[in-house]
Amino acid sequence: MKETLGQVIKRLRKERNLTQEELAEQLNVSAPAISKWENGTSMPDITQIVPLAILFGVSTDTLFALDSNNIDKEVKALIEDAVETSKGNNRLIFEKLTEALKNYPANLQISQKLADLAEFIITPDDTESNTRIFVTAIRAADLFIQKSSKIGDIARMTAKKAKLYALAGRFTEAEKMANELYMPILSSKMCLADISAIRRNYTEEIRHRQESISQLLGFLAGEIYELADAYHRNNEPEKSLEVNLVNLKLPYAVHGEGVDKFHAPLFNWHYISGFEAAYELMVLGKHEETLDLLEKIFDYGEKQCEYCTKHAEITSPILDKINLSPYHGKISPSDFLWKINYPDFEPLHKYQRFQSLLERYKKYPN
């Protein structure tokens, strides 16, 4: 039987270890009023519904005992519609989701999306608009941090919040927040591995350790990529090239030498495609070496996409006990090789070898 509103309030209050008096105090009503709500002799005023939802960290639909799975589907569809109808306009998407949050005041999906969008909207030269967007985004981030039960998500959102402060020019607060954010690299796979070890189930421990390593390699590849990009932005192409080449060595370190001996680097493969290293070679005027590397990238990319499409088995000694199919699916060469179309490679268009690579790329469906 479906719960009444009063029964839902009572259940949520007890789940949060609140007395009727404590709940009444937070809502600025009397304790007898709470008692009447819970026993069904009266109903909360309509103005109390949103505060109740926020206090309990649920949607208004949850208060009225509507199906949470349906709510998740509704919110997902709402976000997708906002994105589609706004035609890539992040500011417009932000405005639509700000309105949506009024109907789903404690929804973590919307809160996370608002914080993510704000990162691409806030700019130093748009003070008035940025102030409003910043305040909304920080409130959404705070809501997410308060209501999420996942430690990793809380840490990531706290880091996002610090970045939003920096984008708003509030660097002192951003740096203070970042310095206080101590979160060692931790994943559920690490914890599961430790639990398996305690249970002396070493087969399971090996699998979880390998899953953890695969995830960590993804973080590592991403950070090396960002480091190389930072050198690039600092006009240090030699150093950017050096760092990018280190990233290219990661798959060999994990799988072994030779394109036929390992499958695609399933951890952030887009970060280590090699195109960034090729670009820095070109900037340094080493066009022949650039073309050599680009040809290797094509040979490698085509082979790896073929492997990924067919199966997920790999030969790596440190990743050979896990099912890697969730890390990839059918990867088209056009997904792997699309950077060949970078306008930055314009100086290479005069070479027949480069034109041949463009022709190879065009034969793959986008």
N, C-alpha and C positions, 0 to 999 in steps of 0.2 A: 504494500500500500504506500502511496506517495506521502511523504512527510508534509505536515503543515508548516507554515512560516514560523510559527512559534516553536515547533519541534526542532526545526533547523537551527534557530537561534540558540535554543537550549543546548543542543548537541555541540555546536561550534564554540559556545561559551565554555562548556566543560572541557572540550578538547584543548582549549587554550588556558585551562586552569584559572579561569576568572570567576569570581563570585558575582551574584546579581548586583551587589553594591558597587563592585569595581567596574562592571560594565556600565552601570547607570552613571557613575561619575564621569567616565570617558565620553558618554553621549550627552551629558548634561541633562539627564532626566532622573526621575525618582526610582528607587529600587522597587517599590510596588508596581510601577509601570512595567518594568522588565518582567516581573512575576506574572502580570496580566497577559503580556505578550506570549510568554512561554506556555501558560495554561489555556490560551486561546480565548480568553474573555474579552480581549481587545487586540487591536493591531497597531503596529508602529505607524506614525505619521509618515506620509510619502517622503518628507524631507529627511527622515532618518534612514532611509533605505541605503543610499550611497555611503553615508558615514559608517553604517553597519558593515557593508561590504568591504570598505577600506580597512576598517578595524580588524575584521576577521581575515583579510587577505584573500577574499574570494570575489567572484563576479556577482552581480545582482541576480543573475539567473540561478546561481547556486543557492542563494537565499530562498528562492522560490522553488527549489528542488527540481530544477530542470536538468536534463541530462548533460553532464560535463563534457562527454565525448562530442555531443552535438555542438556545444559551445565552442570547443576547440576547432571543429570543422567550420563553424560560422566565422570565427575570427580569422582562420587561415584564408577562407574565401574572401573575407573583407579586405585583408591585406593584399591578396593577389589582385583584387579588383582595383584597389587604390593605385597599385603599381601600374597596372595595365592601362587604366583610363587617364593616368597622369602623363603617359608617354615619356617616361624618363625624367620628368621634372621633380627632382628630389624635394624641393620646397613645397610643391603642391601635394606630394605624397605625405609629407610631414603634417601639413595642415589637415588633411583628411583623417589621418590617424590620430591627431590630437582631438578631433571631434569624436572619433570612435572610442577613445579612452573614456569619454563621459558615460558611454553606455556599458563599457566593460572596465570599471574603474580600478580593478586590481589585476588586470590581465598581463601576464608576463610577456606574452608574444608581442603585444603592441608596445609595451614599455621598452623591450629590447630593440625593436625596429626603430622606435623614435630616437633612442640613443645612437644607434648605428647611422641613421640618416643625418643627424645633426653634425656628425664628423665631416660630411661632404657639403654642408651648407654654410657653416660659420666661417666667416672671413674677416680679416682685420678692418676692412674698409666699409662695413655695413653695420654700423654700431646699433642703430635703433632696432632693426629687424633681428640682428644677432642676439640682442639682450633678451627679447621675448623667446626666441628659439632656444637660447642657452638655458633660461630658467625652466622651460618646459622639459627639455632634454635631461637636465639634472634631476628634476623631480621624478621623471620616468626611470632614470638610472637608480635613484635612491629607492624607489618602489621595488625595482627588480632586486636590488641588494637585500632589502628587508624581507622580501617574500620568498625568494628562491631558496630551495633546500640543497642545492648542489654547490659544493665548495668551489669547484673549478669555475663555474659560471659566475659566482660571486666575485672571485678574484679577477676574472676577465672584465667584468663590468666595472669594478673599481678602477682598473687600469684605463678602461674607456673613459670613465668619469674624469680622471686626471688629464687625459688627452683633451677632453672638451674644455676644461679649465685653461689649458695652454692655448687652444685655438681661440679662446675668448680673450687672450692676452693676460690672463691672471696666473702668471708664471710662478709666483711665490707659493700660492695655494696648490698649484699643480705639482710642484716639486716636493712640497711637504707631504702631499698625498702619496706620491710615488715612493718617497723614502720610507714611508710607513707601511708600504705594501710589500711585506716579506712573505713570499709564497714559493717555497722550494718546488722544483719540478716534481709533480706528483700526478699519477693517473690511476684510474680504477684498476688497470691491468697490473700495476705495481702492487697495489693492495691485495688483489686476488692472488698474485704470485706468492706474496708473503703468507697468506692464509693457507695456500696449498702446501707450502713448505712446512708450516706448523702441523698440518694434517698428514705430513709425510707422503703426500700424493705428488711425487716429483715429476711425473709425466705431465700433470696439469700445470705444475710450476714452470716447467720448460716452455709450455705453450704460452702461458701468460707473460713470461719474461720476453719471449720473442715478439709478442704483440706490443708490449711496452717499448721495446727497442725500435720497432717499426714506427711507432708514433713519435718517439724522440728524434729519430732520424729526420722525420718531417719537420719538426721544430728547428732542428739544426740546419737543414737545407734552407729553410725560410730565412733564418737569421743571417746565414752567410750571404744569401742573395741580397738582403737588405743592406748588409755591410758594403758589398760591392757597389750597390746603387748609391750609397752615401758617398763613397769615394768618387763615383761618376759625377754626382752633383757638386762635389768639391773640386772638379776639374783636375782629377788625378787619374787619367786613363790607365797608366801603367799599373797603379795599385789596384784599380778596379779589375783589370785583366787578371792580375795575379790571384785575387780573391775568387773571381769567377772560375778560374782553372782549378782551384781547390775543390769547388763545388762539383765540377765535372769528374773529379777523382772519386767522389763518394760511392757511386754505383760499383766501381771496380773494387773498392775496399770491402764492400758488402758482398758482392757476388763473384768476384774474380775477373781476370782479364779476358777480353774478347767479346765481341758483340753476340756471338753465338752461344756464349757460356752463361749468360744471365738474362733475365727478363727485365722489363722496364723498371726503373727505380720507382717503386710504387709509393714511396714517400715523397710527396710534393714534386712529382716529375716535371711539372711546368716550371719549377724554379731552376732546374738544372738541365734545361734543354740544350744549352750551349750558345744560344743566340746572343746573349749579353756579352759573352767572351768574344764572339765573332765581331760584334759591333766595336768593342774597344780595340781590337786588332785593326779594324778599318780606320778608326780615328787616328791610330798611330801610323797610318800610311802603309801598313803591311798587307796589301791587297791580295797577294798570292797566298799568304798564310790564311787570310780570311776566307778565301774561296776553298782552300783545303779543308778548313774546319767546317764550313757550311756543307760541303759534300759529305763529310763524315756524319754530320748531324742528320742529313737526309737518310743516309744508309742506316744509321742507328735507329732513327725515328720510325722508319717504315718497318724495320724488323721488330721493334718493340711493340708497335701497334698491332702487328700480326699476332705476336705472342699473347697480348692482353685480350684480344678478341676471342682467341681460341680457348685459353685456359689460364689458370692462376698458379700453376705449379712453378716453383723456382728451384734453382740449384744452390742458393746461398746457404752456407753452413749455419748461419745464425738466424735464418728466417724460414727454415725448411719444415717446421712442424705446425704451421698455422695456415688457415684458409684465408688467402689474401683477396678473394673475389670481392669482398665489400669495398676494397680500396680502389677498385677500378671496374669498369665494365667494358663495353665496346668503345675503344678509343680510336677515333679516325685519324689518319695521318694529317688531315686538314686541321684537327685540333692541336696536334703536336707541332706542326710545321708552319702555322699561320704567320709567324713573325717574319718569314721571308718577305712578306709584303710591307714591312716597315718602310715608311718614306725615308728613314735615316740611311737606308742602304742604297739610296739613289746613286752615289758615286760608283757603285759596282755594276750599274746597269749597262755600262759600255762593254763589259766582258761577256763573251759567249758562254763561258762556264756558268755565269750567274743567270743568263737567260735560259739556259738548259734547266737550272734548278726551278725557275719560275714555271717552266712548262711541266716539269714533274709535279709541282704543287697543283697546278690547274686541273690535272686529271682526277683529283680526288674531290668527291662531293663535299660541299660545305654544310 
